């Protein structure tokens, strides 16, 4: 329980590290310096003059020098204190937000003209003044991270020491999760020790994407460590392991439906291509208005739909709309405007509502089966513990516990289903006969190397139907075959003949009308047999999972078996 509590606390600390109320912002903050250092690493004087030292309000230093981000100027004094406690002059300092440099109170630099990406720098949250945190924890998260890093490292070392098969332990996915969960602590600490003289800052803020800024997100993998302390989490993992292959078909179906509906949405909602401040006609009226053209320079290429700018301008947006509609999410950021587009969107909603039932039924049914098996296993383990306690106390268990406990895997309905599977041989045999007869009805019948025992065309077989709920024994199957062979009522046919005709042994022909009628009858029988065969096989698969899955789970805890 000690490690369980530490996992939960580490997750709480991880979420707290992203809270603005626990962070200090401003030009002199650690977080602002770190973000600006990342941006200015590849800056040039022509594109980003705000990343260089300024000697006065209008001139840069000679030669040009980059700003330093490892020193901090005190607001109450013109002196600056670096990480090594060295004193620098605030009026001629190479530090960021000092002297005439960008970010200082005396700087006259305009943010929009000082950087190539002003939308990223001028609105940077951690560099804004006027933010007062409840408690400044920016530099204090180090102590929490050091504590959890040491605890999880000790846990990993103990598990490695206690593992019977260490190679298998190192290949286990849970081991890789543990290593990824503690990697950010060591990586950020090592990088801070090598590159700067400042202690590592474990506070998480929105900044420019780098490897070190994305690495702390791996701390969220600590959530998976909770599965080791809750046995019921095995139900979810087992459900995912048994259903992920069956979910490939619904996902592929979703992809196809999204592409098709996205194409239709784009065709309906793309509008017309126009140029700003120039007449643009659509259906005999000019759709270019002053309100539409005002934000754009003359001649700018834009897409206009009716009396406003087009919302679905490309296939990526229509694809997004299709996925959000089919999955019944409906974010609302994109929507069709044309009446025809809205009508098609209604049809897509109805289709998506029906589609979501497919994966939900697959996952829900498997989860229910796994959960029931988990409850039975818990009950069996409880009975075993009671028996062990009774034996250790010198007493005997009740009569119901004297015999070895056996789990009932199959219900009465499942056993009945297995008995009905004896009809599969008859179904396949009759379908082969019907397909062979269909082949003979063709004017150019193919030569088949395998021929059923009886290919005669008789009315009794046409009227014969196989009931999927009917149970057949081995004797009844043999009897039905013999009856099918001996009791025949042959329709009069003539062999194919004539100049230029390919004579095949066993080919049967009749009039065109009789041949088409017979073909439809045989096709109906084949389709009906295929439907019955599919239904029986699907039900048989469900029954087999109840037998195979518990057998597999019984050996998962044994190191001699590797599934």
C-alpha positions as CSV (number, residue, x, y, z in Angstrom):
1,X,0.0,0.0,0.0
2,X,3.0,2.3,0.5
3,X,3.8,2.3,-3.2
4,X,0.1,2.6,-4.1
5,X,-0.2,5.8,-2.0
6,X,3.0,7.2,-3.6
7,X,1.6,6.5,-7.1
8,X,-1.5,8.5,-6.3
9,X,0.4,11.3,-4.7
10,X,2.8,11.6,-7.7
11,X,-0.2,12.0,-10.0
12,X,-1.6,14.7,-7.9
13,X,1.8,16.5,-7.9
14,X,2.0,16.1,-11.7
15,X,-1.4,17.8,-12.1
16,X,-0.4,20.6,-9.6
17,X,2.8,21.3,-11.6
18,X,0.6,22.6,-14.4
19,X,-1.5,24.9,-12.2
20,X,-0.9,28.7,-12.9
21,X,-1.9,29.6,-9.4
22,X,1.2,27.8,-8.2
23,X,3.6,29.5,-10.6
24,X,5.3,32.9,-10.9
25,X,5.1,34.7,-14.2
26,X,6.8,37.8,-15.5
27,X,9.9,38.8,-17.5
28,X,12.2,37.9,-14.5
29,X,10.7,34.5,-13.8
30,X,12.4,31.2,-14.5
31,X,9.6,30.0,-16.7
32,X,9.8,33.1,-19.0
33,X,13.5,32.8,-19.3
34,X,13.3,29.1,-20.2
35,X,10.7,29.7,-22.9
36,X,12.6,32.7,-24.4
37,X,15.8,30.7,-24.4
38,X,14.1,27.9,-26.4
39,X,12.8,30.4,-29.0
40,X,16.0,32.4,-29.4
41,X,18.2,29.4,-29.8
42,X,17.9,29.6,-33.6
43,X,17.2,33.3,-34.0
44,X,19.0,35.7,-36.3
45,X,19.5,39.5,-35.9
46,X,17.5,40.2,-39.0
47,X,14.4,38.1,-38.1
48,X,14.5,38.3,-34.3
49,X,16.3,41.4,-33.0
50,X,14.6,41.0,-29.6
51,X,16.8,38.0,-28.9
52,X,20.0,40.1,-29.0
53,X,21.7,42.6,-26.7
54,X,20.9,46.3,-27.2
55,X,23.4,49.0,-26.2
56,X,20.8,51.8,-26.5
57,X,17.2,52.3,-27.4
58,X,18.0,52.3,-31.2
59,X,21.3,50.3,-31.6
60,X,22.4,46.8,-30.8
61,X,25.7,45.9,-29.2
62,X,28.8,45.7,-31.4
63,X,29.5,43.0,-32.3
64,X,26.0,41.5,-32.0
65,X,25.6,39.3,-29.0
66,X,22.8,37.0,-28.0
67,X,20.9,37.5,-24.7
68,X,21.8,35.5,-21.7
69,X,18.9,33.7,-19.9
70,X,20.7,32.4,-16.8
71,X,20.7,35.7,-14.9
72,X,17.9,37.5,-13.2
73,X,17.6,41.3,-12.5
74,X,16.0,42.3,-9.2
75,X,13.2,44.8,-9.6
76,X,14.2,46.6,-6.4
77,X,17.8,47.2,-7.4
78,X,19.7,48.0,-10.6
79,X,22.0,45.1,-9.8
80,X,21.5,41.6,-11.0
81,X,22.1,38.4,-9.3
82,X,23.2,35.4,-11.4
83,X,23.0,31.8,-10.4
84,X,26.6,32.2,-9.1
85,X,25.7,35.4,-7.2
86,X,27.8,37.6,-9.5
87,X,26.8,41.3,-9.8
88,X,26.2,42.9,-13.2
89,X,25.2,46.4,-14.2
90,X,21.5,46.6,-15.2
91,X,22.1,49.3,-17.8
92,X,24.7,47.3,-19.8
93,X,23.8,43.8,-18.9
94,X,23.6,41.1,-21.6
95,X,20.7,39.5,-19.6
96,X,17.2,39.2,-20.8
97,X,14.8,41.9,-19.5
98,X,17.7,44.1,-18.4
99,X,19.0,47.5,-19.6
100,X,17.7,48.3,-23.0
101,X,17.1,44.6,-23.9
102,X,13.6,43.3,-24.7
103,X,11.4,42.7,-21.6
104,X,12.9,45.4,-19.4
105,X,11.0,48.4,-18.1
106,X,13.3,50.8,-20.0
107,X,13.1,49.0,-23.3
108,X,11.4,50.8,-26.1
109,X,11.2,47.8,-28.4
110,X,7.9,46.9,-30.0
111,X,7.1,43.2,-29.6
112,X,5.4,42.7,-33.0
113,X,8.4,44.1,-34.9
114,X,11.1,42.5,-32.7
115,X,10.3,38.8,-33.5
116,X,9.5,36.8,-36.5
117,X,6.6,35.0,-34.7
118,X,5.0,37.8,-32.6
119,X,1.8,35.7,-32.1
120,X,3.9,33.2,-30.1
121,X,6.1,35.7,-28.1
122,X,3.8,38.6,-27.4
123,X,1.1,36.4,-25.9
124,X,3.5,34.1,-24.0
125,X,1.7,33.4,-20.7
126,X,4.7,33.0,-18.5
127,X,6.2,36.4,-19.5
128,X,3.1,38.5,-18.8
129,X,3.2,40.9,-15.8
130,X,0.6,41.3,-13.2
131,X,0.2,37.6,-12.2
132,X,0.2,36.9,-8.5
133,X,0.3,33.2,-7.5
134,X,-1.2,31.8,-4.4
135,X,2.0,30.1,-3.5
136,X,5.2,30.2,-5.7
137,X,6.1,26.5,-6.1
138,X,8.2,27.0,-9.3
139,X,11.5,26.0,-7.8
140,X,10.1,23.8,-5.0
141,X,8.7,21.0,-7.2
142,X,12.3,19.7,-7.3
143,X,11.9,18.2,-3.8
144,X,8.7,16.3,-4.6
145,X,10.1,15.0,-7.9
146,X,13.3,13.8,-6.2
147,X,11.3,12.0,-3.5
148,X,9.1,10.2,-6.0
149,X,12.0,9.5,-8.3
150,X,13.9,7.7,-5.5
151,X,10.8,5.8,-4.4
152,X,10.0,4.5,-7.9
153,X,13.6,3.7,-8.5
154,X,13.8,1.5,-5.4
155,X,10.5,-0.2,-6.3
156,X,11.9,-1.0,-9.8
157,X,15.1,-2.4,-8.3
158,X,13.2,-4.6,-5.8
159,X,11.0,-6.0,-8.5
160,X,14.0,-6.7,-10.7
161,X,15.8,-8.4,-7.8
162,X,12.7,-10.6,-6.9
163,X,11.9,-11.6,-10.6
164,X,12.5,-15.3,-11.3
165,X,13.1,-14.6,-15.0
166,X,14.8,-11.3,-15.3
167,X,15.0,-11.3,-19.1
168,X,11.3,-11.9,-19.3
169,X,10.8,-9.2,-16.7
170,X,12.8,-6.7,-18.7
171,X,10.7,-7.5,-21.8
172,X,7.5,-7.1,-20.0
173,X,5.3,-4.0,-21.0
174,X,4.8,-3.1,-17.4
175,X,8.5,-2.8,-16.9
176,X,8.8,-0.4,-19.8
177,X,6.0,1.6,-18.3
178,X,7.9,1.9,-15.0
179,X,11.0,3.0,-16.8
180,X,9.2,5.6,-18.8
181,X,7.5,7.0,-15.7
182,X,10.8,7.8,-14.0
183,X,12.7,8.8,-17.1
184,X,11.5,12.5,-17.0
185,X,13.0,13.1,-13.5
186,X,16.5,11.9,-14.5
187,X,16.4,13.4,-18.0
188,X,15.5,16.9,-16.8
189,X,17.9,16.8,-14.0
190,X,20.8,15.7,-16.1
191,X,20.1,18.3,-18.9
192,X,19.8,21.1,-16.3
193,X,23.1,20.1,-14.6
194,X,25.0,19.9,-18.0
195,X,23.6,23.0,-19.7
196,X,23.0,25.5,-16.9
197,X,23.9,26.4,-13.4
198,X,20.3,26.6,-12.3
199,X,18.5,23.8,-10.6
200,X,16.0,21.9,-12.8
201,X,12.5,23.5,-13.0
202,X,9.8,20.8,-13.0
203,X,6.9,23.2,-13.4
204,X,4.9,22.5,-16.6
205,X,3.7,25.4,-18.7
206,X,2.6,25.8,-22.4
207,X,5.8,26.6,-24.3
208,X,7.5,25.9,-27.6
209,X,7.5,22.1,-28.4
210,X,10.8,20.5,-27.8
211,X,11.9,17.1,-26.5
212,X,12.3,18.3,-23.0
213,X,8.9,20.1,-23.0
214,X,7.1,16.9,-24.2
215,X,9.1,14.6,-21.9
216,X,7.2,15.5,-18.7
217,X,4.0,14.2,-20.2
218,X,5.4,10.7,-19.7
219,X,4.7,11.1,-16.0
220,X,1.0,10.4,-16.8
221,X,2.1,6.8,-17.5
222,X,2.3,6.4,-13.7
223,X,-1.5,6.0,-13.9
224,X,-0.9,2.5,-15.4
225,X,1.1,1.5,-12.3
226,X,-2.3,1.5,-10.4
227,X,-3.3,-1.6,-12.4
228,X,-0.6,-3.6,-10.4
229,X,-2.4,-2.8,-7.2
230,X,-6.0,-3.5,-8.3
231,X,-6.8,-7.0,-9.4
232,X,-10.0,-5.9,-11.1
233,X,-8.0,-4.0,-13.7
234,X,-7.2,-7.3,-15.2
235,X,-10.8,-7.4,-16.5
236,X,-10.1,-4.3,-18.7
237,X,-6.8,-5.6,-20.0
238,X,-8.2,-9.0,-20.8
239,X,-11.2,-7.4,-22.6
240,X,-8.8,-5.3,-24.7
241,X,-6.7,-8.3,-25.5
242,X,-9.6,-10.4,-26.7
243,X,-11.4,-7.7,-28.7
244,X,-8.8,-5.6,-30.4
245,X,-8.7,-7.8,-33.5
246,X,-12.5,-7.8,-33.8
247,X,-12.5,-4.0,-33.6
248,X,-10.4,-3.7,-36.8
249,X,-13.4,-4.3,-38.9
250,X,-15.5,-1.5,-37.3
251,X,-12.6,0.9,-37.4
252,X,-12.0,0.2,-41.1
253,X,-15.7,0.7,-41.7
254,X,-15.5,4.0,-39.9
255,X,-12.6,5.1,-42.1
256,X,-14.5,4.2,-45.3
257,X,-17.6,6.0,-44.2
258,X,-15.7,9.1,-43.1
259,X,-13.9,9.3,-46.5
260,X,-17.1,8.9,-48.4
261,X,-19.2,11.3,-46.4
262,X,-16.3,13.8,-46.2
263,X,-16.2,13.8,-50.0
264,X,-19.9,14.5,-50.2
265,X,-19.7,17.3,-47.6
266,X,-16.8,19.0,-49.5
267,X,-18.7,18.9,-52.8
268,X,-21.8,20.5,-51.2
269,X,-20.1,23.0,-48.8
270,X,-17.0,24.1,-50.7
271,X,-18.6,27.2,-52.2
272,X,-16.9,29.1,-55.0
273,X,-13.4,30.5,-55.4
274,X,-13.3,34.3,-55.5
275,X,-10.7,37.1,-55.3
276,X,-11.1,39.8,-52.7
277,X,-12.6,43.2,-53.8
278,X,-13.5,41.7,-57.2
279,X,-16.9,40.7,-58.5
280,X,-17.7,37.1,-58.0
281,X,-20.8,35.6,-59.4
282,X,-22.6,32.5,-58.1
283,X,-25.9,31.5,-59.6
284,X,-26.3,34.8,-61.3
285,X,-25.7,37.1,-58.3
286,X,-22.5,38.7,-56.9
287,X,-21.5,37.1,-53.6
288,X,-18.6,39.4,-53.0
289,X,-19.6,41.9,-50.4
290,X,-17.6,44.6,-48.5
291,X,-17.9,42.7,-45.3
292,X,-16.4,39.6,-46.8
293,X,-13.6,41.4,-48.6
294,X,-12.6,43.8,-45.8
295,X,-10.1,41.6,-44.0
296,X,-8.2,40.7,-47.1
297,X,-5.9,42.6,-49.5
298,X,-7.2,43.1,-53.1
299,X,-6.8,40.0,-55.3
300,X,-6.5,37.6,-52.3
301,X,-7.9,34.2,-53.2
302,X,-10.8,33.2,-50.9
303,X,-13.7,30.7,-50.9
304,X,-17.2,32.2,-50.5
305,X,-20.3,30.2,-49.7
306,X,-23.6,32.2,-50.3
307,X,-23.1,35.4,-48.2
308,X,-20.1,34.4,-46.0
309,X,-16.7,32.8,-46.1
310,X,-16.6,29.0,-46.6
311,X,-16.3,27.1,-43.4
312,X,-15.4,23.7,-44.9
313,X,-12.6,24.8,-47.2
314,X,-10.8,21.4,-47.7
315,X,-11.1,17.7,-47.3
316,X,-9.4,17.7,-43.9
317,X,-12.1,19.8,-42.4
318,X,-14.9,17.7,-44.0
319,X,-13.2,14.5,-42.8
320,X,-13.1,16.0,-39.3
321,X,-16.8,16.8,-39.5
322,X,-17.6,13.3,-40.8
323,X,-15.8,11.6,-37.9
324,X,-17.4,13.8,-35.3
325,X,-20.8,13.2,-36.8
326,X,-20.4,9.4,-37.3
327,X,-19.1,8.9,-33.7
328,X,-22.0,11.1,-32.4
329,X,-19.5,13.4,-30.7
330,X,-20.5,16.7,-32.4
331,X,-18.0,19.3,-31.2
332,X,-19.8,22.0,-33.0
333,X,-16.7,23.8,-34.4
334,X,-17.6,22.8,-37.9
335,X,-21.1,22.4,-39.4
336,X,-22.8,22.4,-42.8
337,X,-24.6,25.6,-43.9
338,X,-26.3,24.6,-47.2
339,X,-29.8,23.0,-46.8
340,X,-28.7,20.0,-48.8
341,X,-25.6,19.7,-46.6
342,X,-27.8,19.7,-43.5
343,X,-30.1,17.1,-44.9
344,X,-27.1,14.9,-45.7
345,X,-25.8,15.5,-42.2
346,X,-29.0,14.2,-40.7
347,X,-28.6,11.0,-42.7
348,X,-25.0,10.7,-41.5
349,X,-26.2,11.2,-37.9
350,X,-28.7,8.4,-38.2
351,X,-26.1,6.1,-39.8
352,X,-23.5,7.0,-37.1
353,X,-26.1,6.2,-34.4
354,X,-26.5,2.7,-35.9
355,X,-22.7,2.3,-36.4
356,X,-21.8,3.0,-32.7
357,X,-23.8,-0.1,-31.7
358,X,-21.2,-2.3,-33.5
359,X,-18.1,-1.7,-31.5
360,X,-20.0,-1.1,-28.2
361,X,-21.7,-4.5,-28.5
362,X,-18.4,-6.3,-29.2
363,X,-16.6,-4.6,-26.2
364,X,-19.6,-4.7,-23.9
365,X,-20.3,-8.4,-24.4
366,X,-16.7,-9.4,-24.0
367,X,-16.4,-7.2,-20.9
368,X,-19.4,-8.8,-19.3
369,X,-18.0,-12.3,-20.0
370,X,-14.6,-11.4,-18.5
371,X,-16.2,-9.8,-15.5
372,X,-18.3,-12.8,-14.8
373,X,-15.2,-15.0,-15.0
374,X,-13.4,-12.7,-12.7
375,X,-16.1,-12.9,-10.1
376,X,-16.1,-16.7,-10.3
377,X,-12.3,-16.7,-9.9
378,X,-12.5,-14.5,-6.9
379,X,-15.2,-16.8,-5.4
380,X,-13.0,-19.8,-6.0
381,X,-10.0,-18.2,-4.4
382,X,-12.1,-17.3,-1.4
383,X,-13.3,-20.9,-1.1
384,X,-9.7,-22.1,-1.3
385,X,-8.6,-19.7,1.5
386,X,-11.5,-20.9,3.7
387,X,-10.5,-24.5,3.0
388,X,-6.9,-23.7,3.9
389,X,-8.0,-22.0,7.1
390,X,-10.2,-24.9,8.0
391,X,-7.4,-27.4,7.5
392,X,-4.9,-25.4,9.5
393,X,-7.3,-25.2,12.4
394,X,-7.8,-29.0,12.3
395,X,-11.5,-28.9,11.2
396,X,-13.0,-30.3,8.0
397,X,-14.8,-28.3,5.4
398,X,-18.5,-28.8,4.6
399,X,-19.6,-31.5,2.3
400,X,-19.8,-29.0,-0.6
401,X,-16.1,-28.3,-0.2
402,X,-14.8,-31.8,0.2
403,X,-14.8,-32.4,-3.6
404,X,-12.5,-30.3,-5.7
405,X,-14.2,-27.2,-7.0
406,X,-14.9,-27.1,-10.7
407,X,-16.1,-24.0,-12.5
408,X,-19.1,-24.4,-14.8
409,X,-18.0,-23.0,-18.1
410,X,-20.9,-23.7,-20.3
411,X,-24.6,-23.0,-19.7
412,X,-27.5,-25.2,-20.8
413,X,-28.0,-23.1,-23.9
414,X,-24.3,-23.5,-24.8
415,X,-24.5,-27.3,-24.6
416,X,-27.6,-27.3,-26.8
417,X,-25.8,-25.2,-29.3
418,X,-22.9,-27.7,-29.4
419,X,-25.4,-30.4,-30.2
420,X,-26.9,-28.5,-33.0
421,X,-23.4,-28.2,-34.6
422,X,-23.8,-31.7,-36.0
423,X,-25.9,-30.2,-38.8
424,X,-22.8,-28.3,-40.2
425,X,-21.7,-31.4,-42.3
426,X,-25.1,-31.7,-43.9
427,X,-25.4,-28.0,-44.6
428,X,-22.0,-27.9,-46.4
429,X,-22.7,-31.1,-48.3
430,X,-26.1,-29.8,-49.6
431,X,-24.6,-26.4,-50.5
432,X,-21.8,-28.2,-52.6
433,X,-24.5,-30.2,-54.4
434,X,-26.5,-27.1,-55.2
435,X,-23.5,-25.2,-56.5
436,X,-22.5,-28.2,-58.6
437,X,-25.9,-28.2,-60.2
438,X,-25.8,-24.5,-60.8
439,X,-22.5,-25.0,-62.6
440,X,-24.1,-27.7,-64.9
441,X,-27.0,-25.3,-65.8
442,X,-24.5,-22.9,-67.3
443,X,-24.1,-23.2,-71.2
444,X,-20.3,-23.2,-70.6
445,X,-20.0,-25.3,-67.5
446,X,-16.6,-25.6,-65.9
447,X,-15.0,-29.0,-65.6
448,X,-14.9,-29.9,-61.9
449,X,-12.5,-32.6,-60.6
450,X,-14.7,-33.3,-57.6
451,X,-18.2,-34.5,-58.1
452,X,-20.8,-35.1,-55.4
453,X,-22.3,-38.6,-55.2
454,X,-25.6,-37.4,-56.7
455,X,-26.2,-34.5,-59.1
456,X,-29.7,-35.5,-60.3
457,X,-32.2,-32.6,-60.5
458,X,-35.4,-33.6,-58.7
459,X,-38.4,-31.8,-57.2
460,X,-38.0,-33.3,-53.8
461,X,-34.6,-31.5,-53.3
462,X,-36.1,-28.2,-54.4
463,X,-38.7,-28.3,-51.7
464,X,-36.3,-29.5,-49.0
465,X,-35.4,-26.9,-46.4
466,X,-32.9,-27.1,-43.5
467,X,-34.2,-25.7,-40.2
468,X,-31.3,-24.2,-38.2
469,X,-32.8,-25.3,-34.9
470,X,-33.3,-28.9,-36.0
471,X,-31.0,-31.4,-34.3
472,X,-29.4,-34.2,-36.5
473,X,-27.7,-37.3,-35.3
474,X,-25.2,-39.3,-37.3
475,X,-27.9,-41.9,-38.2
476,X,-30.3,-39.2,-39.4
477,X,-27.6,-37.6,-41.6
478,X,-26.8,-40.9,-43.3
479,X,-30.5,-41.7,-43.7
480,X,-31.1,-38.3,-45.3
481,X,-28.3,-38.8,-47.7
482,X,-29.5,-42.2,-48.8
483,X,-33.0,-40.8,-49.2
484,X,-31.6,-38.0,-51.3
485,X,-29.8,-40.4,-53.6
486,X,-32.4,-43.1,-53.9
487,X,-35.6,-41.1,-54.1
488,X,-35.3,-39.2,-57.3
489,X,-37.7,-37.5,-59.7
490,X,-35.6,-36.6,-62.6
491,X,-36.6,-33.7,-64.9
492,X,-36.3,-34.6,-68.5
493,X,-33.2,-32.9,-70.0
494,X,-31.3,-33.4,-73.2
495,X,-27.5,-33.4,-73.7
496,X,-26.0,-30.4,-75.3
497,X,-25.2,-30.9,-78.9
498,X,-24.6,-29.0,-82.0
499,X,-21.7,-27.8,-84.2
500,X,-19.1,-25.8,-82.4
501,X,-20.5,-26.7,-78.9
502,X,-18.1,-27.9,-76.2
503,X,-19.2,-31.3,-75.1
504,X,-18.5,-32.0,-71.4
505,X,-19.3,-35.2,-69.6
506,X,-22.1,-34.7,-67.2
507,X,-23.4,-31.4,-68.7
508,X,-27.2,-31.0,-68.5
509,X,-29.3,-28.5,-70.4
510,X,-33.0,-27.7,-70.7
511,X,-35.0,-24.9,-72.1
512,X,-33.9,-21.4,-71.2
513,X,-36.9,-20.7,-69.1
514,X,-36.6,-23.9,-67.1
515,X,-32.9,-23.4,-66.7
516,X,-33.4,-19.9,-65.2
517,X,-36.2,-21.1,-62.9
518,X,-34.0,-23.9,-61.7
519,X,-31.1,-21.5,-61.2
520,X,-33.1,-19.2,-59.0
521,X,-34.3,-22.1,-56.9
522,X,-30.8,-23.4,-56.4
523,X,-29.4,-20.0,-55.7
524,X,-32.1,-19.4,-53.0
525,X,-31.1,-22.7,-51.4
526,X,-27.4,-21.8,-51.4
527,X,-28.1,-18.4,-49.9
528,X,-30.4,-19.9,-47.2
529,X,-27.8,-22.5,-46.3
530,X,-25.0,-19.9,-46.1
531,X,-27.2,-17.8,-43.7
532,X,-27.7,-20.8,-41.5
533,X,-24.1,-21.8,-41.6
534,X,-22.9,-18.3,-40.7
535,X,-25.3,-18.1,-37.7
536,X,-24.2,-21.5,-36.4
537,X,-20.5,-20.6,-36.8
538,X,-20.9,-17.3,-35.0
539,X,-22.6,-18.9,-32.0
540,X,-20.0,-21.7,-32.0
541,X,-17.3,-19.0,-31.8
542,X,-18.9,-17.5,-28.7
543,X,-19.1,-20.9,-27.0
544,X,-15.5,-21.7,-27.9
545,X,-14.3,-18.5,-26.2
546,X,-15.8,-19.6,-23.0
547,X,-13.8,-22.7,-23.1
548,X,-10.4,-21.5,-24.5
549,X,-10.1,-18.2,-22.7
550,X,-10.4,-19.6,-19.1
551,X,-8.0,-22.4,-20.1
552,X,-5.5,-19.8,-21.3
553,X,-5.9,-17.6,-18.1
554,X,-5.3,-20.6,-15.9
555,X,-1.7,-20.9,-17.1
556,X,-0.8,-17.2,-17.3
557,X,0.5,-17.1,-13.7
558,X,2.7,-20.2,-14.4
559,X,6.2,-19.1,-15.5
560,X,6.6,-22.3,-17.5
561,X,4.0,-21.1,-20.1
562,X,4.3,-18.0,-22.2
563,X,1.2,-17.0,-24.1
